[in-house]
Amino acid sequence: QVQLVESGGGLVQAGGSLRLSCAASGLTFSAYHMGWFRQILGKEREFVARINWTAAMTYYADSVKGRFTISRDNTKKTVYLQMNSLKPEDTAVYYCNARLNVVGGSEYWGQGTQVTVSS
């Protein structure tokens, strides 16, 4: 059974930092593109960042470029999101995503972790 378990969320003041982690199990982690999405209550889930299965490529939403960094450790089957210079508009539930590196490949989601940035 595939599981993605996020951790590291919490309450932080504007300008602060948090590091989210997503530990994967039940899948061949190194074969999956990994990503982070976020969702504000009442709004659609939006893309934040992605790292490809080889870790050679990373992609970011314009709203987080230069502030957030995605990375992965295949030996620990974990993907990270380092979030710096946090803003109140970064407040959301953050979800980890795993997508197999083939067309139409399987996709999985974590349960989410709340990030709240106070002004």
ChimeraX attribute file (.defattr): number of C-alpha atoms within 10 A of each C-alpha:
attribute: neighborCount
match mode: 1-to-1
recipient: residues
	/A:1	5
	/A:2	14
	/A:3	16
	/A:4	23
	/A:5	18
	/A:6	23
	/A:7	18
	/A:8	15
	/A:9	18
	/A:10	14
	/A:11	14
	/A:12	18
	/A:13	14
	/A:14	17
	/A:15	14
	/A:16	14
	/A:17	17
	/A:18	18
	/A:19	16
	/A:20	21
	/A:21	22
	/A:22	26
	/A:23	18
	/A:24	22
	/A:25	15
	/A:26	9
	/A:27	16
	/A:28	12
	/A:29	23
	/A:30	19
	/A:31	16
	/A:32	21
	/A:33	23
	/A:34	29
	/A:35	26
	/A:36	25
	/A:37	19
	/A:38	23
	/A:39	19
	/A:40	15
	/A:41	9
	/A:42	6
	/A:43	8
	/A:44	9
	/A:45	15
	/A:46	14
	/A:47	18
	/A:48	22
	/A:49	24
	/A:50	25
	/A:51	23
	/A:52	21
	/A:53	20
	/A:54	13
	/A:55	16
	/A:56	7
	/A:57	10
	/A:58	16
	/A:59	15
	/A:60	19
	/A:61	13
	/A:62	10
	/A:63	11
	/A:64	17
	/A:65	12
	/A:66	11
	/A:67	13
	/A:68	20
	/A:69	19
	/A:70	23
	/A:71	19
	/A:72	22
	/A:73	13
	/A:74	16
	/A:75	8
	/A:76	11
	/A:77	16
	/A:78	20
	/A:79	27
	/A:80	23
	/A:81	23
	/A:82	15
	/A:83	20
	/A:84	17
	/A:85	15
	/A:86	23
	/A:87	19
	/A:88	15
	/A:89	13
	/A:90	20
	/A:91	19
	/A:92	20
	/A:93	18
	/A:94	27
	/A:95	26
	/A:96	29
	/A:97	24
	/A:98	28
	/A:99	20
	/A:100	20
	/A:101	17
	/A:102	10
	/A:103	7
	/A:104	8
	/A:105	10
	/A:106	11
	/A:107	14
	/A:108	14
	/A:109	18
	/A:110	19
	/A:111	14
	/A:112	22
	/A:113	21
	/A:114	19
	/A:115	21
	/A:116	20
	/A:117	20
	/A:118	16
	/A:119	11
